[in-house]
Amino acid sequence: MTTELTDTSTAPARAGSDFTRLSRLVNQRGLLTRRPGSYARKFTLNGVLLAAGWTAFALVGASWWNLLTAAFLAVVFAQLAFIGHDAGHKQIFRGKRANDFVGHLHGALVGMSYGKWVGQHNRHHANPNHEDDDPDLDIPALAFTVEQAIGKRGFLRWIAKYQAFLFFPLLLLEGLSLHHSGIRAVVRREVKAHRLEAVLIFGHIVLYLAAVFVVLSPLQGIVFIAVHQGLWGVYMGCSFAPNHKGMPTLTAGQKIDHLHKQVLTSRNVRGGRVVDYALGGLNYQIEHHLFPSMPRANLRHAQPLVRDFCVRLGLPYHQTTAFGSYAQVLSHLHAVGAPLRAPALP
């Protein structure tokens, strides 16, 4: 069944000031202050890993062992995409121009449209888990509400029927989907810097394919691309899916303040510094949604502050393990598809 938020417009009238008080606490701790040193270390590490990956690719040469390099580069590409995410939220620098430079650069490194992603992601942040206004709930291959599932037709209806079983296999296509949506947005001039992005994206494609097919045989090259792009897609999907999928949804007409909207629709993932690195800080989804421009390194310090604040308000604060989050996502997808699996009435 679809989980929907109850109408919290009847929450205490002070709800708006609650976020103001929380913001004041966060500011007093200096948690919105930029962390250039932290990002400098991330830039350096990612640069070394990217150079090491492509160097290993060239040295290994025309060998099936390069599929291991493909898997390694899938991880590196995800880490680069996380930096693009942070730049889009102005977490790295105060100025828009500097953040956009970093964002476009990292978009070019992985072959994504930075402008397309920022536009879509900002709409998501403004309306998380809103059934009509959150673009992250508008994915043709999946249904996140019973109404969406019932509305599917043809092959997409069959996918929705068994989507919990198909979820991870479908993520193998997420990388290609990111490339495709970016190319389409640039060709249709849906992004402001469409000329720049056209050069960056198509330049990436040319250099990427040239490197792959100069070093590898045609068959090896095709398999390398499939492994690299497939695993990158799985990694990206596994990083973003736990954040909101299976959490309560909002419908048109519901009135809810910023604090409740962001906290009630988001899920945190526990796990320490290893999970922090693996998920690019997205495991602190509640804190990130409340304060999108907060530098990634500060999110772990804000988490106990926000959690305790929510506890004092009696506001549910949802946090689980990585495996627990995937179990909840899959359980929700399975429940949404249940009406399609029910036997037809005579």
Residue pairs with C-beta under 8 A, 6 or more apart in sequence:
1 146
1 335
1 336
2 144
2 145
2 146
2 147
2 249
2 336
3 246
3 247
3 248
3 249
3 332
4 248
4 249
4 250
4 251
5 248
5 249
5 250
5 254
5 256
5 264
5 265
7 254
7 255
7 256
8 15
8 254
8 255
8 256
8 257
8 260
8 264
9 254
9 255
9 256
11 257
11 260
15 257
15 259
15 260
16 257
16 258
16 259
18 257
18 259
18 313
19 257
19 258
19 259
19 290
21 309
22 259
22 290
22 306
22 309
23 291
25 305
25 309
26 32
26 291
26 294
26 302
26 305
26 306
29 301
29 302
29 305
31 291
31 294
31 298
31 301
31 302
31 305
32 291
32 293
32 294
32 295
32 298
33 295
33 298
34 91
34 92
34 93
34 94
34 295
35 295
35 296
35 297
35 298
36 92
36 93
38 295
38 296
38 297
39 83
39 86
39 92
39 295
42 79
42 83
43 83
46 76
46 79
46 80
46 83
49 76
49 79
50 73
50 76
50 80
50 109
53 69
53 72
53 73
53 76
54 73
54 211
56 69
56 72
57 66
57 69
57 73
57 211
57 215
58 215
60 66
60 69
61 215
62 215
62 216
62 217
62 220
63 220
64 220
64 223
66 215
66 216
66 220
66 224
67 223
67 224
67 227
69 224
70 224
70 225
70 227
70 228
70 231
71 227
71 228
71 231
73 228
73 232
74 227
74 228
74 229
74 230
74 231
74 232
74 234
74 235
75 231
75 235
77 109
77 110
77 228
77 232
77 235
78 232
78 235
78 236
78 239
78 280
79 280
80 106
80 109
80 110
81 106
81 110
81 112
81 236
81 280
82 239
82 280
82 281
82 282
82 296
83 92
83 102
83 106
84 102
84 103
84 106
84 107
84 110
84 112
84 114
84 117
85 117
85 121
85 280
85 282
86 92
86 280
86 281
86 295
86 296
87 99
87 100
87 102
87 103
87 106
87 114
88 99
88 103
88 114
88 117
88 118
88 121
88 122
89 292
89 293
90 96
90 99
90 293
91 99
91 292
91 293
91 294
91 295
91 296
92 98
92 99
92 102
92 295
93 99
93 102
100 114
103 114
103 118
104 114
104 193
104 196
104 197
104 200
106 114
107 113
107 114
107 117
107 182
107 197
107 200
107 201
108 200
108 201
108 203
108 204
109 204
110 204
110 232
111 178
111 179
111 182
111 201
111 204
111 205
111 208
112 178
112 179
112 182
112 201
113 181
113 182
113 183
113 185
113 186
113 191
113 197
113 201
114 197
115 185
115 191
115 192
115 193
115 194
115 197
116 181
116 182
116 185
116 186
116 190
116 191
116 197
117 178
117 182
119 190
119 191
120 135
120 136
123 133
123 134
123 135
124 134
124 135
124 136
125 289
125 292
126 133
127 133
127 134
127 250
128 134
128 136
128 244
128 250
128 261
128 262
128 265
128 266
128 289
129 137
129 244
129 247
129 248
129 249
129 250
129 265
130 137
130 249
130 250
130 251
131 137
131 145
131 147
131 249
131 250
131 251
131 252
132 251
132 252
136 240
136 244
137 144
137 145
137 148
137 249
140 156
141 156
141 159
141 163
141 170
141 173
142 159
142 160
142 163
142 167
142 170
142 333
143 149
143 151
143 152
143 160
143 163
143 333
143 336
143 337
144 245
144 249
144 332
144 333
144 336
145 249
145 336
146 336
146 339
148 160
148 336
149 157
149 160
149 161
149 336
149 337
149 339
149 340
150 339
150 340
152 159
152 160
152 340
157 340
159 166
159 170
160 336
160 337
160 340
161 337
161 340
161 341
162 337
162 341
163 170
163 333
163 334
163 336
163 337
164 330
164 331
164 333
164 334
164 337
167 241
167 329
167 330
167 333
168 234
168 237
171 233
171 234
171 236
171 237
171 238
172 230
172 231
172 233
172 234
173 230
173 233
174 232
174 233
174 234
174 236
174 237
175 229
175 230
175 232
175 233
175 236
176 229
176 233
177 233
178 233
178 236
179 201
179 205
179 229
182 197
182 201
183 201
184 190
185 191
185 194
185 197
186 194
186 197
186 198
186 201
187 198
191 197
212 221
212 224
212 225
213 221
215 221
216 224
238 326
239 278
239 279
239 280
239 282
240 282
241 325
241 326
241 329
242 267
242 269
242 279
242 283
242 285
242 322
242 325
242 326
242 328
242 329
243 266
243 267
243 282
243 285
244 265
244 266
244 267
244 285
245 329
245 332
245 333
246 267
246 328
246 329
246 331
246 332
246 333
247 264
247 265
247 266
247 267
247 318
248 264
248 265
249 265
250 256
250 261
250 265
256 264
258 290
259 290
259 315
260 315
262 286
262 289
262 290
263 286
263 289
263 290
263 310
263 315
263 316
263 317
264 315
264 316
265 289
266 285
266 286
266 289
266 318
267 285
267 286
267 318
267 319
267 320
267 325
267 328
268 283
268 284
268 285
268 286
268 287
268 303
268 317
268 318
268 319
268 320
269 275
269 279
269 283
269 285
269 319
269 320
269 321
269 322
269 325
270 283
270 319
270 320
270 321
270 322
271 283
271 321
271 322
275 283
275 322
276 283
276 284
276 300
279 322
280 296
281 288
281 296
281 297
281 299
282 288
283 322
284 299
284 300
284 302
284 303
286 303
286 306
286 317
286 318
286 319
287 294
287 299
287 302
287 303
287 306
288 294
288 299
290 306
291 302
294 302
306 317
307 317
307 319
310 316
310 317
311 317
320 328
